[in-house]
Amino acid sequence: MRNILTRLKFKGLFSVAIGAALFVSCSEDSVDSVQSDMDTTAKQEFELLAPDNGLIKIDAKLNTAKSNINKKRATDAAGVDRGRFNISINYLVPVTDRQREVFESAAARWERIIIKDESSIPEEEVAGAIPSAFLGFPALNANGPIDDVVIEVVLIPIDGPGRVLGSAGPRFVRTSNRLTISGIMQFDTADLQSLDDRGLFENVIVHEMGHVLGVGTLWNSGDKMLSQGPASNPYFTGKKANVFWNAEGGEFELPIENMGGPGTAGGHWRESLLRNELMTGFINLGENPLSRITAGSMKDLGYGAASVGEQYDLAKGTPGVNISELDEMNADGSQGINIADHEVLLEPIGEVVDK
């Protein structure tokens, strides 16, 4: 099944038979399979919230009449706030210790790049409800503020091994900067063990988390125009990412993927040129670094990102997109997983007025 860039009308329904050992560990060294008290015939449904017309708009500006806020804090929301960028993971199904470890490690890798705190969204009684991405689940700020991004995680059977791995993307964004407030990551449990066996599990989770934060999903959100050029040879216009693309050895403009279907093409760095950079559409065996190129692109998106990245080697003189001589390039294959061929990218369904 090909990658699909899903827009506002996307709606998914998953029925899950919850049994005694449905969610098994993704590590051979762990035997902490999750037990369920529910009958094996019970069903748990996950239906994505989908607006009928346009974006859902929520006014979550702080109502000072309802909240006693310490103005010396880094954000305007009540509750604990570290004063740095924070990714919270909300697990909607039971997960193993190994799975939790991988998601938390993935969040930490992004938090080393994005460091500046965003304005928190106050608790529901102050700002109104920020809906879950799934119907029938509590508001994301029902029990406290959102600092700074919350990602809902669902691990369920979807279509068996080797087909759709999962889907990911932002759900609600801030009106002030078009950056993510909430997003989802859902994966087919049938594929997780194989990923871990090949040493790809964490890299896949980091990759999909990048899409939630905006890589390939928010490049042209609002008045941003970071992805330009013809479909045959698109390129990234962000200044910071291109500084590092050139510093690493690339020439001309940073190339965006031009092969594959919607969401593959236009949603990743070009695999044929950037090779093992983690945000290409192909995850290689071995090292897949989040380079300074990706770090720079997060700053171009509007995040307060540090100009740091993981060790990455790009061949000096690697050709980028010469916008005066646009021509098509072809991607080649290698060992690993063509992640772009097995993921569904989601776009925002709503925006939150935060300032």
TIPABA-384327 format. One record per residue (C-alpha): residue number from 1; residue in three letters; chain; x, y, z. Coordinates in Angstrom, 1 decimal. Each point is the difference from the previous one (the first is absolute). Last residue first. Example, Ala and Ser with C-alpha at 12.3 -4.5 7.8 and 13.67 -1.06 7.14 Angstrom:
+-----+-----+----+--------+--------+--------+
!   i !  aa ! ch !     px !     py !     pz !
+-----+-----+----+--------+--------+--------+
!   2 ! ser !  A !   13.7 !   -1.1 !    7.1 !
!   1 ! ala !  A !   -1.4 !   -3.4 !    0.7 !
+-----+-----+----+--------+--------+--------+
***
This chain:
+-----+-----+----+--------+--------+--------+
!   i !  aa ! ch !     px !     py !     pz !
+-----+-----+----+--------+--------+--------+
! 355 ! lys !  A !   -1.9 !   34.4 !   21.8 !
! 354 ! asp !  A !   -0.9 !   -3.7 !   -0.1 !
! 353 ! val !  A !   -2.8 !   -0.2 !   -2.6 !
! 352 ! val !  A !    0.0 !   -3.8 !   -0.6 !
! 351 ! glu !  A !   -0.2 !   -1.5 !   -3.4 !
! 350 ! gly !  A !   -1.7 !   -3.0 !   -1.4 !
! 349 ! ile !  A !    0.1 !   -3.1 !   -2.2 !
! 348 ! pro !  A !    3.8 !    0.1 !   -0.6 !
! 347 ! glu !  A !    1.6 !   -2.2 !   -2.7 !
! 346 ! leu !  A !    0.5 !   -3.8 !    0.2 !
! 345 ! leu !  A !    2.7 !   -2.0 !   -1.6 !
! 344 ! val !  A !   -0.7 !   -3.7 !   -0.6 !
! 343 ! glu !  A !    3.0 !   -2.3 !    0.2 !
! 342 ! his !  A !    1.1 !   -3.1 !   -1.8 !
! 341 ! asp !  A !    1.6 !    1.2 !   -3.2 !
! 340 ! ala !  A !    1.7 !    2.9 !    1.8 !
! 339 ! ile !  A !    1.7 !   -2.4 !    2.3 !
! 338 ! asn !  A !    1.8 !   -1.8 !   -2.8 !
! 337 ! ile !  A !    1.8 !   -2.2 !    2.5 !
! 336 ! gly !  A !    3.7 !   -1.0 !    0.2 !
! 335 ! gln !  A !    2.3 !   -1.1 !   -2.8 !
! 334 ! ser !  A !    0.5 !    2.1 !   -3.0 !
! 333 ! gly !  A !   -2.1 !    1.7 !   -2.7 !
! 332 ! asp !  A !    0.6 !    2.6 !   -2.7 !
! 331 ! ala !  A !   -1.7 !    3.4 !   -0.3 !
! 330 ! asn !  A !   -0.2 !    1.7 !   -3.4 !
! 329 ! met !  A !    0.6 !    3.6 !   -0.8 !
! 328 ! glu !  A !   -2.1 !    2.3 !   -2.1 !
! 327 ! asp !  A !    1.3 !    3.2 !   -1.5 !
! 326 ! leu !  A !   -0.1 !    3.7 !    1.0 !
! 325 ! glu !  A !    2.8 !    2.1 !   -1.4 !
! 324 ! ser !  A !   -0.4 !    3.4 !    1.5 !
! 323 ! ile !  A !   -1.3 !   -1.4 !    3.3 !
! 322 ! asn !  A !    3.1 !   -2.1 !    0.3 !
! 321 ! val !  A !   -1.4 !   -2.6 !    2.4 !
! 320 ! gly !  A !    2.7 !   -1.8 !    2.0 !
! 319 ! pro !  A !    3.1 !   -1.7 !   -1.3 !
! 318 ! thr !  A !    2.3 !   -1.7 !    2.6 !
! 317 ! gly !  A !    3.2 !    1.9 !   -0.3 !
! 316 ! lys !  A !    1.5 !   -1.3 !    3.2 !
! 315 ! ala !  A !   -1.5 !   -3.4 !    0.9 !
! 314 ! leu !  A !   -2.3 !    0.4 !    3.0 !
! 313 ! asp !  A !    1.0 !   -1.4 !    3.3 !
! 312 ! tyr !  A !   -2.2 !    0.4 !    3.0 !
! 311 ! gln !  A !    0.7 !    0.1 !    3.7 !
! 310 ! glu !  A !   -3.1 !    1.0 !    1.9 !
! 309 ! gly !  A !   -1.2 !    3.6 !   -0.2 !
! 308 ! val !  A !    0.4 !    3.4 !    1.6 !
! 307 ! ser !  A !   -1.1 !    3.4 !   -1.0 !
! 306 ! ala !  A !   -2.4 !    0.2 !    2.9 !
! 305 ! ala !  A !   -3.7 !    0.4 !   -0.8 !
! 304 ! gly !  A !   -2.5 !    2.6 !    1.1 !
! 303 ! tyr !  A !   -2.6 !   -1.2 !   -2.3 !
! 302 ! gly !  A !   -1.3 !    2.1 !   -2.9 !
! 301 ! leu !  A !    0.0 !   -2.4 !   -3.0 !
! 300 ! asp !  A !    3.4 !    1.3 !   -1.0 !
! 299 ! lys !  A !    1.3 !   -0.9 !    3.4 !
! 298 ! met !  A !   -1.2 !   -3.5 !   -0.5 !
! 297 ! ser !  A !    1.7 !    0.0 !   -3.4 !
! 296 ! gly !  A !    3.3 !    0.9 !    1.7 !
! 295 ! ala !  A !   -0.2 !   -3.1 !    2.2 !
! 294 ! thr !  A !   -0.8 !   -2.1 !   -3.1 !
! 293 ! ile !  A !    3.1 !    1.2 !   -1.7 !
! 292 ! arg !  A !    2.0 !   -0.2 !    3.2 !
! 291 ! ser !  A !   -0.6 !   -3.7 !   -0.3 !
! 290 ! leu !  A !   -2.4 !   -2.4 !    1.6 !
! 289 ! pro !  A !    2.1 !   -3.0 !   -0.5 !
! 288 ! asn !  A !   -0.9 !   -3.4 !   -1.5 !
! 287 ! glu !  A !    2.7 !   -2.4 !    1.0 !
! 286 ! gly !  A !   -0.2 !   -3.7 !   -0.7 !
! 285 ! leu !  A !   -2.5 !   -1.5 !   -2.4 !
! 284 ! asn !  A !   -1.6 !    2.7 !   -2.1 !
! 283 ! ile !  A !   -3.2 !    1.9 !    0.4 !
! 282 ! phe !  A !   -1.4 !    1.1 !   -3.3 !
! 281 ! gly !  A !   -2.3 !    3.0 !   -0.5 !
! 280 ! thr !  A !    2.7 !    2.5 !    1.0 !
! 279 ! met !  A !   -0.4 !    1.4 !    3.5 !
! 278 ! leu !  A !    2.6 !   -2.2 !    1.6 !
! 277 ! glu !  A !    3.0 !    1.1 !   -2.2 !
! 276 ! asn !  A !    1.3 !   -3.3 !   -1.3 !
! 275 ! arg !  A !    0.1 !    1.0 !   -3.7 !
! 274 ! leu !  A !   -0.2 !    3.7 !   -0.4 !
! 273 ! leu !  A !    0.3 !   -0.2 !   -3.8 !
! 272 ! ser !  A !   -2.1 !   -2.9 !   -1.3 !
! 271 ! glu !  A !   -2.2 !    0.2 !    3.2 !
! 270 ! arg !  A !   -1.3 !    3.5 !   -0.8 !
! 269 ! trp !  A !   -1.1 !    1.7 !    3.2 !
! 268 ! his !  A !   -3.6 !   -0.9 !    0.9 !
! 267 ! gly !  A !   -3.6 !    1.1 !   -0.5 !
! 266 ! gly !  A !   -0.1 !    1.2 !   -3.6 !
! 265 ! ala !  A !    0.1 !   -3.4 !   -1.5 !
! 264 ! thr !  A !   -0.9 !   -2.5 !    2.6 !
! 263 ! gly !  A !   -3.1 !    1.9 !    1.2 !
! 262 ! pro !  A !   -1.6 !   -0.2 !   -3.5 !
! 261 ! gly !  A !    1.5 !   -3.0 !   -1.9 !
! 260 ! gly !  A !    3.6 !   -1.0 !   -0.7 !
! 259 ! met !  A !    3.0 !    2.0 !   -1.2 !
! 258 ! asn !  A !    0.8 !    3.7 !    0.3 !
! 257 ! glu !  A !    1.4 !    0.1 !    3.5 !
! 256 ! ile !  A !    1.0 !    3.5 !    1.1 !
! 255 ! pro !  A !    3.4 !    1.3 !   -1.1 !
! 254 ! leu !  A !    1.9 !    2.7 !    2.0 !
! 253 ! glu !  A !    1.0 !    2.8 !   -2.5 !
! 252 ! phe !  A !    3.3 !    0.5 !   -1.8 !
! 251 ! glu !  A !    2.8 !   -2.4 !    1.1 !
! 250 ! gly !  A !    0.3 !   -2.4 !    2.9 !
! 249 ! gly !  A !    3.2 !   -0.3 !    2.0 !
! 248 ! glu !  A !   -1.1 !   -0.1 !    3.6 !
! 247 ! ala !  A !    0.3 !    3.8 !    0.1 !
! 246 ! asn !  A !   -2.3 !    0.4 !   -3.0 !
! 245 ! trp !  A !   -2.7 !   -2.1 !    1.5 !
! 244 ! phe !  A !    0.7 !    1.8 !    3.3 !
! 243 ! val !  A !   -0.7 !    3.4 !   -1.5 !
! 242 ! asn !  A !   -2.9 !   -1.4 !   -1.9 !
! 241 ! ala !  A !   -1.7 !   -1.2 !    3.1 !
! 240 ! lys !  A !    0.4 !    3.5 !    1.6 !
! 239 ! lys !  A !   -1.2 !    1.9 !   -3.1 !
! 238 ! gly !  A !   -3.2 !   -2.0 !   -0.6 !
! 237 ! thr !  A !   -0.8 !   -0.4 !   -3.7 !
! 236 ! phe !  A !   -0.2 !   -3.8 !   -0.2 !
! 235 ! tyr !  A !    0.0 !   -1.4 !   -3.6 !
! 234 ! pro !  A !   -2.3 !   -1.8 !   -2.3 !
! 233 ! asn !  A !    1.2 !   -1.7 !   -3.2 !
! 232 ! ser !  A !   -2.7 !   -1.8 !   -2.0 !
! 231 ! ala !  A !   -2.8 !    1.4 !    2.1 !
! 230 ! pro !  A !    1.1 !    3.5 !   -1.2 !
! 229 ! gly !  A !    1.7 !    2.4 !    2.4 !
! 228 ! gln !  A !   -0.7 !    1.1 !    3.6 !
! 227 ! ser !  A !   -0.3 !   -1.4 !    3.5 !
! 226 ! leu !  A !    0.6 !    2.6 !    2.7 !
! 225 ! met !  A !   -3.0 !    2.2 !   -0.9 !
! 224 ! lys !  A !   -1.3 !    0.9 !    3.5 !
! 223 ! asp !  A !   -3.0 !    2.3 !    0.0 !
! 222 ! gly !  A !   -2.2 !   -2.5 !    1.7 !
! 221 ! ser !  A !    1.4 !   -3.5 !   -0.4 !
! 220 ! asn !  A !    2.5 !   -0.5 !   -2.9 !
! 219 ! trp !  A !    2.6 !   -2.0 !    1.9 !
! 218 ! leu !  A !   -2.6 !   -1.3 !    2.5 !
! 217 ! thr !  A !   -0.2 !   -3.7 !   -1.0 !
! 216 ! gly !  A !    3.4 !   -0.8 !   -1.5 !
! 215 ! val !  A !    1.7 !    0.4 !    3.4 !
! 214 ! gly !  A !   -2.6 !    1.6 !    2.2 !
! 213 ! leu !  A !    0.3 !   -1.2 !    3.5 !
! 212 ! val !  A !   -2.2 !   -3.0 !   -0.6 !
! 211 ! his !  A !    2.1 !   -0.8 !   -3.1 !
! 210 ! gly !  A !    3.1 !    0.0 !    2.2 !
! 209 ! met !  A !   -1.7 !   -2.4 !    2.4 !
! 208 ! glu !  A !   -0.3 !   -2.4 !   -2.9 !
! 207 ! his !  A !    3.7 !    0.1 !   -0.6 !
! 206 ! val !  A !    0.8 !   -0.4 !    3.8 !
! 205 ! ile !  A !   -2.3 !   -3.0 !    0.1 !
! 204 ! val !  A !    1.6 !   -1.6 !   -3.0 !
! 203 ! asn !  A !    3.4 !    0.6 !    1.3 !
! 202 ! glu !  A !   -0.9 !   -1.6 !    3.3 !
! 201 ! phe !  A !   -1.3 !   -3.2 !   -1.6 !
! 200 ! leu !  A !    2.7 !   -0.4 !   -2.6 !
! 199 ! gly !  A !    2.4 !   -2.5 !    1.7 !
! 198 ! arg !  A !   -1.0 !   -2.8 !   -2.4 !
! 197 ! asp !  A !   -1.7 !   -2.1 !    2.8 !
! 196 ! asp !  A !   -1.6 !    3.2 !    1.2 !
! 195 ! leu !  A !   -1.7 !    0.7 !   -3.3 !
! 194 ! ser !  A !   -1.1 !   -3.6 !   -0.3 !
! 193 ! gln !  A !   -1.6 !    0.1 !    3.4 !
! 192 ! leu !  A !   -1.9 !    3.2 !   -0.8 !
! 191 ! asp !  A !   -1.6 !   -1.1 !   -3.3 !
! 190 ! ala !  A !   -3.0 !   -2.0 !    1.3 !
! 189 ! thr !  A !   -0.7 !    2.7 !    2.6 !
! 188 ! asp !  A !   -1.1 !    2.4 !   -2.7 !
! 187 ! phe !  A !    0.9 !    3.5 !    1.0 !
! 186 ! gln !  A !   -1.8 !    3.2 !    1.0 !
! 185 ! met !  A !    1.7 !    3.3 !    0.6 !
! 184 ! ile !  A !   -2.2 !    3.0 !    0.6 !
! 183 ! gly !  A !    0.4 !    3.7 !    0.4 !
! 182 ! ser !  A !   -0.6 !    3.0 !    2.3 !
! 181 ! ile !  A !    1.3 !    3.5 !    0.4 !
! 180 ! thr !  A !    1.9 !    0.2 !   -3.3 !
! 179 ! leu !  A !    1.3 !    3.2 !   -1.4 !
! 178 ! arg !  A !   -1.9 !    2.4 !   -2.2 !
! 177 ! asn !  A !    1.7 !    3.0 !    1.7 !
! 176 ! ser !  A !   -2.6 !    2.0 !    1.9 !
! 175 ! thr !  A !   -3.0 !   -2.1 !   -1.2 !
! 174 ! arg !  A !    1.3 !   -3.0 !    1.9 !
! 173 ! val !  A !   -0.4 !   -3.4 !   -1.6 !
! 172 ! phe !  A !   -2.4 !   -2.9 !    0.6 !
! 171 ! arg !  A !    0.2 !   -3.5 !   -1.6 !
! 170 ! pro !  A !    3.6 !   -0.3 !   -1.0 !
! 169 ! gly !  A !    1.2 !   -3.2 !   -1.7 !
! 168 ! ala !  A !    0.4 !   -3.7 !    0.1 !
! 167 ! ser !  A !   -1.2 !   -3.2 !   -1.5 !
! 166 ! gly !  A !    0.9 !   -3.7 !    0.2 !
! 165 ! leu !  A !    1.9 !   -2.8 !   -1.4 !
! 164 ! val !  A !   -2.4 !   -0.6 !   -2.9 !
! 163 ! arg !  A !    1.2 !   -3.2 !   -1.7 !
! 162 ! gly !  A !    2.8 !   -2.3 !    1.2 !
! 161 ! pro !  A !   -1.7 !   -1.8 !    2.8 !
! 160 ! gly !  A !   -3.8 !    0.0 !    0.6 !
! 159 ! asp !  A !   -2.6 !    2.5 !   -1.0 !
! 158 ! ile !  A !   -0.7 !    2.2 !    3.1 !
! 157 ! pro !  A !    0.7 !   -1.7 !    3.3 !
! 156 ! ile !  A !    0.4 !    2.7 !    2.7 !
! 155 ! leu !  A !    2.6 !    2.3 !    1.6 !
! 154 ! val !  A !   -1.5 !    3.4 !    0.6 !
! 153 ! val !  A !    2.0 !    3.0 !    1.1 !
! 152 ! glu !  A !   -1.4 !    3.5 !    0.6 !
! 151 ! ile !  A !    2.6 !    2.7 !   -0.2 !
! 150 ! val !  A !   -0.1 !    3.0 !    2.2 !
! 149 ! val !  A !    2.1 !    3.1 !   -0.8 !
! 148 ! asp !  A !    1.1 !    2.9 !    2.2 !
! 147 ! asp !  A !   -1.0 !   -0.3 !    2.9 !
! 146 ! ile !  A !   -3.8 !   -0.7 !   -0.2 !
! 145 ! pro !  A !   -1.7 !    1.2 !    3.2 !
! 144 ! gly !  A !   -1.7 !   -2.2 !    2.6 !
! 143 ! asn !  A !   -2.5 !   -2.9 !    0.5 !
! 142 ! ala !  A !   -2.3 !    0.6 !   -2.9 !
! 141 ! asn !  A !    2.6 !    1.6 !   -2.2 !
! 140 ! leu !  A !    0.0 !   -2.8 !   -2.6 !
! 139 ! ala !  A !   -3.7 !   -0.2 !    0.1 !
! 138 ! pro !  A !   -1.3 !   -3.4 !    1.0 !
! 137 ! phe !  A !   -0.5 !   -2.8 !   -2.6 !
! 136 ! gly !  A !   -3.2 !   -0.9 !   -1.7 !
! 135 ! leu !  A !    1.0 !    1.0 !   -3.5 !
! 134 ! phe !  A !    3.7 !   -0.1 !   -0.7 !
! 133 ! ala !  A !    2.4 !    2.9 !   -0.7 !
! 132 ! ser !  A !   -0.7 !    1.1 !    3.5 !
! 131 ! pro !  A !   -1.7 !    3.4 !    0.3 !
! 130 ! ile !  A !    1.5 !    3.1 !    1.4 !
! 129 ! ala !  A !   -2.7 !    1.0 !    2.5 !
! 128 ! gly !  A !   -0.5 !    3.5 !    1.2 !
! 127 ! ala !  A !    2.7 !    2.4 !    1.2 !
! 126 ! val !  A !   -0.5 !    0.3 !    3.8 !
! 125 ! glu !  A !   -2.0 !   -3.1 !    0.9 !
! 124 ! glu !  A !    1.8 !   -2.0 !   -2.7 !
! 123 ! glu !  A !    3.5 !    0.6 !    1.4 !
! 122 ! pro !  A !    2.2 !    2.7 !   -1.6 !
! 121 ! ile !  A !    1.8 !   -0.4 !   -3.3 !
! 120 ! ser !  A !    3.8 !    0.5 !    0.6 !
! 119 ! ser !  A !    1.8 !    2.7 !   -1.9 !
! 118 ! glu !  A !    3.0 !   -1.6 !   -1.7 !
! 117 ! asp !  A !    3.3 !   -0.7 !    1.8 !
! 116 ! lys !  A !    3.2 !    0.2 !   -2.0 !
! 115 ! ile !  A !    2.1 !   -3.2 !   -0.3 !
! 114 ! ile !  A !   -0.8 !   -1.7 !   -3.2 !
! 113 ! ile !  A !    3.1 !   -2.1 !   -0.9 !
! 112 ! arg !  A !    0.6 !   -1.8 !    3.2 !
! 111 ! glu !  A !   -3.7 !   -0.3 !    0.5 !
! 110 ! trp !  A !   -0.3 !   -1.9 !   -3.3 !
! 109 ! arg !  A !    2.4 !   -2.7 !    1.3 !
! 108 ! ala !  A !   -1.8 !   -0.1 !    3.4 !
! 107 ! ala !  A !   -3.3 !   -0.7 !   -1.7 !
! 106 ! ala !  A !    1.5 !   -3.0 !   -1.7 !
! 105 ! ser !  A !    1.4 !   -1.3 !    3.3 !
! 104 ! glu !  A !   -3.5 !    0.4 !    1.5 !
! 103 ! phe !  A !   -1.6 !   -1.9 !   -2.9 !
! 102 ! val !  A !    2.7 !   -2.8 !    0.2 !
! 101 ! glu !  A !   -0.3 !   -0.4 !    3.8 !
! 100 ! arg !  A !   -3.8 !   -0.2 !   -0.1 !
!  99 ! gln !  A !    0.3 !   -2.8 !   -2.6 !
!  98 ! arg !  A !    2.5 !   -1.9 !    2.1 !
!  97 ! asp !  A !   -2.1 !    0.4 !    3.2 !
!  96 ! thr !  A !   -3.0 !   -1.4 !   -1.9 !
!  95 ! val !  A !   -2.9 !    2.0 !   -1.2 !
!  94 ! pro !  A !   -3.7 !    0.1 !    1.1 !
!  93 ! val !  A !   -2.2 !    2.0 !   -2.3 !
!  92 ! leu !  A !   -0.7 !    3.8 !   -0.2 !
!  91 ! tyr !  A !    3.6 !    0.9 !    0.9 !
!  90 ! asn !  A !    0.4 !    3.8 !    0.4 !
!  89 ! ile !  A !    3.6 !    1.1 !   -0.7 !
!  88 ! ser !  A !    1.1 !    3.4 !    1.1 !
!  87 ! ile !  A !    2.6 !    2.0 !   -2.1 !
!  86 ! asn !  A !    1.6 !    2.9 !    1.9 !
!  85 ! phe !  A !    1.9 !    3.1 !   -1.2 !
!  84 ! arg !  A !    1.7 !    1.7 !    2.9 !
!  83 ! gly !  A !   -1.2 !    2.1 !    2.9 !
!  82 ! arg !  A !   -0.6 !   -3.2 !    2.0 !
!  81 ! asp !  A !   -3.7 !    0.6 !    0.5 !
!  80 ! val !  A !   -2.1 !   -1.6 !    2.8 !
!  79 ! gly !  A !   -3.5 !    1.3 !    0.3 !
!  78 ! ala !  A !   -1.9 !    3.2 !   -1.0 !
!  77 ! ala !  A !    0.5 !    1.4 !   -3.4 !
!  76 ! asp !  A !    1.5 !    3.3 !   -1.1 !
!  75 ! thr !  A !    3.4 !   -1.3 !   -0.7 !
!  74 ! ala !  A !    3.6 !    0.5 !    1.2 !
!  73 ! arg !  A !   -1.1 !    0.8 !    3.6 !
!  72 ! lys !  A !    0.4 !    3.4 !    1.5 !
!  71 ! lys !  A !   -3.7 !    0.8 !   -0.7 !
!  70 ! asn !  A !   -1.2 !   -2.4 !    2.7 !
!  69 ! ile !  A !   -3.5 !   -0.6 !   -1.2 !
!  68 ! asn !  A !   -3.3 !    0.1 !    2.0 !
!  67 ! ser !  A !   -2.5 !   -1.1 !   -2.6 !
!  66 ! lys !  A !   -3.6 !    0.8 !   -0.8 !
!  65 ! ala !  A !    0.1 !    3.8 !   -0.4 !
!  64 ! thr !  A !    3.3 !   -0.4 !   -1.8 !
!  63 ! asn !  A !   -1.7 !   -1.8 !   -2.9 !
!  62 ! leu !  A !    3.0 !   -1.3 !   -2.0 !
!  61 ! lys !  A !   -0.6 !   -0.2 !   -3.7 !
!  60 ! ala !  A !   -1.4 !   -3.4 !   -0.9 !
!  59 ! asp !  A !   -2.3 !    0.9 !   -2.8 !
!  58 ! ile !  A !   -0.7 !   -3.1 !   -2.0 !
!  57 ! lys !  A !   -0.4 !   -0.3 !   -3.8 !
!  56 ! ile !  A !   -0.8 !   -3.2 !   -1.7 !
!  55 ! leu !  A !    1.3 !    0.3 !   -3.6 !
!  54 ! gly !  A !   -2.2 !   -0.1 !   -3.0 !
!  53 ! asn !  A !   -3.4 !   -1.7 !   -0.4 !
!  52 ! asp !  A !   -1.0 !   -3.4 !    1.3 !
!  51 ! pro !  A !    2.7 !   -0.3 !    2.7 !
!  50 ! ala !  A !    1.7 !   -3.4 !    0.5 !
!  49 ! leu !  A !    0.6 !   -1.6 !    3.4 !
!  48 ! leu !  A !    1.7 !   -3.3 !   -0.6 !
!  47 ! glu !  A !   -1.9 !   -3.1 !    1.1 !
!  46 ! phe !  A !    1.8 !   -2.4 !    2.3 !
!  45 ! glu !  A !   -2.1 !   -2.9 !    1.1 !
!  44 ! gln !  A !    0.6 !   -2.5 !    2.8 !
!  43 ! lys !  A !   -1.8 !   -3.3 !   -0.3 !
!  42 ! ala !  A !   -0.5 !   -2.7 !    2.5 !
!  41 ! thr !  A !    0.0 !   -3.6 !   -1.1 !
!  40 ! thr !  A !    3.1 !   -0.8 !    1.9 !
!  39 ! asp !  A !   -1.7 !    1.1 !    3.2 !
!  38 ! met !  A !    1.7 !    3.0 !    1.7 !
!  37 ! asp !  A !    2.4 !   -0.5 !    2.9 !
!  36 ! ser !  A !    2.9 !    0.5 !   -2.4 !
!  35 ! gln !  A !    3.6 !   -1.2 !    0.4 !
!  34 ! val !  A !    2.9 !    1.9 !   -1.6 !
!  33 ! ser !  A !    3.0 !   -2.1 !   -0.9 !
!  32 ! asp !  A !    3.0 !    0.7 !    2.2 !
!  31 ! val !  A !    2.3 !   -2.7 !   -1.4 !
!  30 ! ser !  A !    2.9 !    2.2 !   -0.9 !
!  29 ! asp !  A !    3.4 !   -1.0 !   -1.5 !
!  28 ! glu !  A !   -1.5 !   -0.8 !   -3.4 !
!  27 ! ser !  A !   -1.1 !    3.6 !   -0.2 !
!  26 ! cys !  A !   -3.2 !    1.4 !   -1.6 !
!  25 ! ser !  A !   -2.0 !   -1.3 !    2.9 !
!  24 ! val !  A !   -3.5 !   -1.4 !   -0.6 !
!  23 ! phe !  A !   -3.2 !    1.9 !   -0.2 !
!  22 ! leu !  A !   -2.7 !   -2.6 !   -0.6 !
!  21 ! ala !  A !    0.9 !   -2.4 !    2.8 !
!  20 ! ala !  A !   -3.2 !   -0.6 !    1.9 !
!  19 ! gly !  A !   -2.3 !    1.3 !   -2.7 !
!  18 ! ile !  A !   -1.3 !    3.3 !   -1.2 !
!  17 ! ala !  A !   -1.9 !   -0.4 !   -3.3 !
!  16 ! val !  A !    0.6 !    3.4 !   -1.6 !
!  15 ! ser !  A !   -2.3 !    1.7 !   -2.4 !
!  14 ! phe !  A !    1.6 !    2.8 !   -2.0 !
!  13 ! leu !  A !   -2.0 !    2.8 !   -1.7 !
!  12 ! gly !  A !    1.8 !    2.7 !   -2.0 !
!  11 ! lys !  A !   -1.2 !    3.3 !   -1.3 !
!  10 ! phe !  A !    1.9 !    2.4 !   -2.2 !
!   9 ! lys !  A !   -2.2 !    2.8 !   -1.3 !
!   8 ! leu !  A !    2.3 !    2.8 !    1.1 !
!   7 ! arg !  A !    3.1 !   -1.2 !   -2.0 !
!   6 ! thr !  A !    1.9 !   -3.3 !   -0.2 !
!   5 ! leu !  A !    3.3 !   -0.1 !   -1.8 !
!   4 ! ile !  A !   -0.2 !   -3.7 !   -1.1 !
!   3 ! asn !  A !    2.9 !   -2.4 !   -0.1 !
!   2 ! arg !  A !   -0.6 !   -3.0 !   -2.3 !
!   1 ! met !  A !   -1.4 !   -3.3 !    1.0 !
+-----+-----+----+--------+--------+--------+
***
